[in-house]
């Protein structure tokens, strides 16, 4: 474990006791990377299928590409860096609230298709699951 003392980032978990945290970061990073690629490469097609604008797919794709790399870096580092893991929990919570807000706003924000509503709902549930796993993993490693 690395402390904050001396200006160093705090880190948590060895490979053995940080297994849940590492797994959750890798799963979140994998799914985020996949969604990033789909969003960036298929923005025009997704616009028609989901009812979400092209600019939103590009913004989501760009953010998720960086996010996925950060999660994989944290998960594969010898000791998972606590600030990145905590940021993942917070960002997943914010993302879930955003998904709920999009669904609650309905057509006043975006003209979601039925598939688009299912997509936003599924993503909202997925980030709650990832965030919960990461939170539980952080608690296990102390």
PABABA-120583 format. One record per residue (C-alpha): x, y negated, z negated; chain; residue number from 1; residue in one letter. Coordinates in Angstrom, 3 decimals. Each point is the difference from the previous one (the first is absolute). Layout:
X = X | Y = Y | Z = Z | chaine = A | num = NUM | residu = a
...
END
This chain:
X = 0.000 | Y = 0.000 | Z = 0.000 | chaine = A | num = 1 | residu = x
X = 1.314 | Y = -3.447 | Z = 0.938 | chaine = A | num = 2 | residu = x
X = -0.864 | Y = -2.983 | Z = -2.195 | chaine = A | num = 3 | residu = x
X = -0.818 | Y = -3.578 | Z = 0.905 | chaine = A | num = 4 | residu = x
X = 3.022 | Y = -1.050 | Z = -2.072 | chaine = A | num = 5 | residu = x
X = 2.804 | Y = -1.555 | Z = 1.954 | chaine = A | num = 6 | residu = x
X = -2.365 | Y = -1.093 | Z = 2.783 | chaine = A | num = 7 | residu = x
X = -0.439 | Y = 3.520 | Z = 1.382 | chaine = A | num = 8 | residu = x
X = -3.373 | Y = 1.281 | Z = 1.145 | chaine = A | num = 9 | residu = x
X = -1.613 | Y = 2.385 | Z = -2.388 | chaine = A | num = 10 | residu = x
X = -0.454 | Y = 3.496 | Z = 1.318 | chaine = A | num = 11 | residu = x
X = -1.880 | Y = 3.020 | Z = -1.219 | chaine = A | num = 12 | residu = x
X = 0.042 | Y = 3.696 | Z = 0.353 | chaine = A | num = 13 | residu = x
X = 2.402 | Y = 2.629 | Z = 1.090 | chaine = A | num = 14 | residu = x
X = -0.972 | Y = 2.434 | Z = 2.716 | chaine = A | num = 15 | residu = x
X = -1.468 | Y = 2.358 | Z = -2.603 | chaine = A | num = 16 | residu = x
X = -2.112 | Y = -2.283 | Z = -2.183 | chaine = A | num = 17 | residu = x
X = -1.056 | Y = -2.391 | Z = 2.771 | chaine = A | num = 18 | residu = x
X = -1.517 | Y = 2.636 | Z = 2.301 | chaine = A | num = 19 | residu = x
X = -3.578 | Y = -1.366 | Z = -0.063 | chaine = A | num = 20 | residu = x
X = 1.180 | Y = -3.564 | Z = 0.525 | chaine = A | num = 21 | residu = x
X = 2.284 | Y = 0.996 | Z = 2.868 | chaine = A | num = 22 | residu = x
X = -2.723 | Y = 2.118 | Z = 1.610 | chaine = A | num = 23 | residu = x
X = -2.582 | Y = -2.771 | Z = -0.246 | chaine = A | num = 24 | residu = x
X = 2.401 | Y = -2.575 | Z = 1.457 | chaine = A | num = 25 | residu = x
X = 0.877 | Y = 2.339 | Z = 2.877 | chaine = A | num = 26 | residu = x
X = -3.659 | Y = 0.817 | Z = 0.724 | chaine = A | num = 27 | residu = x
X = -0.964 | Y = -3.669 | Z = -0.104 | chaine = A | num = 28 | residu = x
X = 2.991 | Y = -0.860 | Z = 2.179 | chaine = A | num = 29 | residu = x
X = -0.832 | Y = 2.723 | Z = 2.521 | chaine = A | num = 30 | residu = x
X = -3.651 | Y = -0.985 | Z = 0.329 | chaine = A | num = 31 | residu = x
X = 0.914 | Y = -3.692 | Z = 0.089 | chaine = A | num = 32 | residu = x
X = 2.551 | Y = 0.641 | Z = 2.735 | chaine = A | num = 33 | residu = x
X = -2.536 | Y = 1.954 | Z = 2.035 | chaine = A | num = 34 | residu = x
X = -2.647 | Y = -2.710 | Z = -0.364 | chaine = A | num = 35 | residu = x
X = 2.628 | Y = -2.632 | Z = 0.872 | chaine = A | num = 36 | residu = x
X = 0.885 | Y = 1.810 | Z = 3.227 | chaine = A | num = 37 | residu = x
X = -3.652 | Y = 0.492 | Z = 0.930 | chaine = A | num = 38 | residu = x
X = -0.810 | Y = -3.633 | Z = -0.786 | chaine = A | num = 39 | residu = x
X = 2.907 | Y = -1.399 | Z = 1.992 | chaine = A | num = 40 | residu = x
X = -0.266 | Y = 2.327 | Z = 2.991 | chaine = A | num = 41 | residu = x
X = -3.764 | Y = 0.292 | Z = 0.233 | chaine = A | num = 42 | residu = x
X = -1.285 | Y = -3.377 | Z = -1.145 | chaine = A | num = 43 | residu = x
X = -2.115 | Y = -0.558 | Z = 3.114 | chaine = A | num = 44 | residu = x
X = -1.600 | Y = 3.415 | Z = -0.113 | chaine = A | num = 45 | residu = x
X = -0.548 | Y = -0.190 | Z = -3.753 | chaine = A | num = 46 | residu = x
X = -1.664 | Y = -3.406 | Z = 0.405 | chaine = A | num = 47 | residu = x
X = -2.723 | Y = 1.560 | Z = 2.152 | chaine = A | num = 48 | residu = x
X = -0.344 | Y = 3.152 | Z = -2.120 | chaine = A | num = 49 | residu = x
X = -0.002 | Y = -1.581 | Z = -3.453 | chaine = A | num = 50 | residu = x
X = -1.192 | Y = -3.565 | Z = 0.499 | chaine = A | num = 51 | residu = x
X = 3.098 | Y = -1.474 | Z = -1.629 | chaine = A | num = 52 | residu = x
X = 1.831 | Y = -2.675 | Z = 2.018 | chaine = A | num = 53 | residu = x
X = 3.305 | Y = 0.656 | Z = 1.755 | chaine = A | num = 54 | residu = x
X = 1.824 | Y = -2.602 | Z = -2.107 | chaine = A | num = 55 | residu = x
X = -1.007 | Y = 1.860 | Z = -3.177 | chaine = A | num = 56 | residu = x
X = 1.381 | Y = 3.283 | Z = 1.352 | chaine = A | num = 57 | residu = x
X = 3.276 | Y = -1.694 | Z = 0.903 | chaine = A | num = 58 | residu = x
X = 0.273 | Y = -1.684 | Z = -3.395 | chaine = A | num = 59 | residu = x
X = -0.859 | Y = 3.248 | Z = -1.780 | chaine = A | num = 60 | residu = x
X = 2.462 | Y = 1.951 | Z = 2.138 | chaine = A | num = 61 | residu = x
X = 2.858 | Y = -2.427 | Z = -0.606 | chaine = A | num = 62 | residu = x
X = -0.604 | Y = -0.074 | Z = -3.753 | chaine = A | num = 63 | residu = x
X = -0.384 | Y = 3.765 | Z = -0.290 | chaine = A | num = 64 | residu = x
X = 3.168 | Y = 0.669 | Z = 2.009 | chaine = A | num = 65 | residu = x
X = 2.061 | Y = -2.008 | Z = -2.505 | chaine = A | num = 66 | residu = x
X = -1.948 | Y = 1.461 | Z = -2.939 | chaine = A | num = 67 | residu = x
X = 0.579 | Y = 3.583 | Z = 1.189 | chaine = A | num = 68 | residu = x
X = 3.748 | Y = -0.545 | Z = 0.307 | chaine = A | num = 69 | residu = x
X = 0.095 | Y = -1.491 | Z = -3.509 | chaine = A | num = 70 | residu = x
X = -1.900 | Y = 2.941 | Z = -1.465 | chaine = A | num = 71 | residu = x
X = 2.275 | Y = 2.552 | Z = 1.665 | chaine = A | num = 72 | residu = x
X = 3.058 | Y = -1.914 | Z = -1.170 | chaine = A | num = 73 | residu = x
X = -1.283 | Y = -0.010 | Z = -3.575 | chaine = A | num = 74 | residu = x
X = -1.037 | Y = 3.668 | Z = 0.110 | chaine = A | num = 75 | residu = x
X = 3.306 | Y = 1.244 | Z = 1.377 | chaine = A | num = 76 | residu = x
X = 2.282 | Y = -2.183 | Z = -2.124 | chaine = A | num = 77 | residu = x
X = 1.825 | Y = 1.987 | Z = -2.730 | chaine = A | num = 78 | residu = x
X = -2.134 | Y = -1.738 | Z = -2.630 | chaine = A | num = 79 | residu = x
X = -3.346 | Y = -1.452 | Z = 1.099 | chaine = A | num = 80 | residu = x
X = 0.091 | Y = -3.765 | Z = -0.423 | chaine = A | num = 81 | residu = x
X = -2.750 | Y = -1.024 | Z = -2.424 | chaine = A | num = 82 | residu = x
X = -0.732 | Y = -3.389 | Z = 1.638 | chaine = A | num = 83 | residu = x
X = -0.761 | Y = 1.671 | Z = 3.340 | chaine = A | num = 84 | residu = x
X = -2.182 | Y = 2.656 | Z = -1.621 | chaine = A | num = 85 | residu = x
X = -1.899 | Y = -2.618 | Z = -2.030 | chaine = A | num = 86 | residu = x
X = -0.409 | Y = -2.133 | Z = 3.123 | chaine = A | num = 87 | residu = x
X = -1.464 | Y = 3.024 | Z = 1.803 | chaine = A | num = 88 | residu = x
X = -2.606 | Y = 0.468 | Z = -2.737 | chaine = A | num = 89 | residu = x
X = -0.937 | Y = -3.695 | Z = 0.108 | chaine = A | num = 90 | residu = x
X = -0.078 | Y = -0.162 | Z = 3.802 | chaine = A | num = 91 | residu = x
X = -2.166 | Y = 3.114 | Z = 0.176 | chaine = A | num = 92 | residu = x
X = -2.452 | Y = -1.564 | Z = -2.453 | chaine = A | num = 93 | residu = x
X = -0.094 | Y = -3.233 | Z = 2.022 | chaine = A | num = 94 | residu = x
X = -0.461 | Y = 1.969 | Z = 3.229 | chaine = A | num = 95 | residu = x
X = -2.922 | Y = 1.921 | Z = -1.543 | chaine = A | num = 96 | residu = x
X = -1.667 | Y = -3.261 | Z = -1.065 | chaine = A | num = 97 | residu = x
X = 0.509 | Y = -1.330 | Z = 3.526 | chaine = A | num = 98 | residu = x
X = -1.654 | Y = 3.073 | Z = 1.497 | chaine = A | num = 99 | residu = x
X = -2.949 | Y = -0.357 | Z = -2.393 | chaine = A | num = 100 | residu = x
X = -0.304 | Y = -3.695 | Z = 0.894 | chaine = A | num = 101 | residu = x
X = -0.039 | Y = 0.780 | Z = 3.742 | chaine = A | num = 102 | residu = x
X = -2.718 | Y = 2.598 | Z = -0.537 | chaine = A | num = 103 | residu = x
X = -2.011 | Y = -2.286 | Z = -2.272 | chaine = A | num = 104 | residu = x
X = 0.230 | Y = -2.952 | Z = 2.406 | chaine = A | num = 105 | residu = x
X = -1.344 | Y = 2.094 | Z = 2.830 | chaine = A | num = 106 | residu = x
X = -0.427 | Y = -1.650 | Z = 3.382 | chaine = A | num = 107 | residu = x
X = 0.568 | Y = -3.468 | Z = -1.441 | chaine = A | num = 108 | residu = x
X = 3.753 | Y = 0.739 | Z = 0.069 | chaine = A | num = 109 | residu = x
X = 0.443 | Y = 2.673 | Z = 2.657 | chaine = A | num = 110 | residu = x
X = -2.475 | Y = 1.822 | Z = 2.236 | chaine = A | num = 111 | residu = x
X = 0.941 | Y = 3.447 | Z = -1.294 | chaine = A | num = 112 | residu = x
X = -1.243 | Y = 2.980 | Z = 1.927 | chaine = A | num = 113 | residu = x
X = -1.187 | Y = 3.016 | Z = -2.021 | chaine = A | num = 114 | residu = x
X = 3.414 | Y = 1.564 | Z = 0.654 | chaine = A | num = 115 | residu = x
X = 1.638 | Y = -3.253 | Z = -1.141 | chaine = A | num = 116 | residu = x
X = -1.956 | Y = 0.041 | Z = -3.251 | chaine = A | num = 117 | residu = x
X = 1.066 | Y = 3.581 | Z = -0.609 | chaine = A | num = 118 | residu = x
X = 3.615 | Y = -0.884 | Z = 0.805 | chaine = A | num = 119 | residu = x
X = 0.082 | Y = -2.951 | Z = -2.412 | chaine = A | num = 120 | residu = x
X = -1.698 | Y = 2.100 | Z = -2.702 | chaine = A | num = 121 | residu = x
X = 2.391 | Y = 2.902 | Z = 0.508 | chaine = A | num = 122 | residu = x
X = 3.037 | Y = -2.294 | Z = -0.158 | chaine = A | num = 123 | residu = x
X = -1.392 | Y = -1.585 | Z = -3.177 | chaine = A | num = 124 | residu = x
X = -0.373 | Y = 3.402 | Z = -1.650 | chaine = A | num = 125 | residu = x
X = 3.441 | Y = 1.133 | Z = 1.192 | chaine = A | num = 126 | residu = x
X = 1.771 | Y = -2.996 | Z = -1.514 | chaine = A | num = 127 | residu = x
X = -1.802 | Y = 0.528 | Z = -3.302 | chaine = A | num = 128 | residu = x
X = 1.221 | Y = 3.616 | Z = -0.020 | chaine = A | num = 129 | residu = x
X = 3.578 | Y = -0.997 | Z = 0.879 | chaine = A | num = 130 | residu = x
X = 0.033 | Y = -2.799 | Z = -2.567 | chaine = A | num = 131 | residu = x
X = -1.377 | Y = 2.319 | Z = -2.682 | chaine = A | num = 132 | residu = x
X = 2.635 | Y = 2.619 | Z = 0.758 | chaine = A | num = 133 | residu = x
X = 2.741 | Y = -2.617 | Z = -0.108 | chaine = A | num = 134 | residu = x
X = -1.302 | Y = -1.393 | Z = -3.291 | chaine = A | num = 135 | residu = x
X = -0.105 | Y = 3.503 | Z = -1.506 | chaine = A | num = 136 | residu = x
X = 3.520 | Y = 0.654 | Z = 1.326 | chaine = A | num = 137 | residu = x
X = 1.287 | Y = -3.214 | Z = -1.565 | chaine = A | num = 138 | residu = x
X = -1.548 | Y = 0.943 | Z = -3.339 | chaine = A | num = 139 | residu = x
X = 1.642 | Y = 3.441 | Z = 0.110 | chaine = A | num = 140 | residu = x
X = 3.475 | Y = -1.385 | Z = 0.539 | chaine = A | num = 141 | residu = x
X = -0.451 | Y = -2.667 | Z = -2.638 | chaine = A | num = 142 | residu = x
END
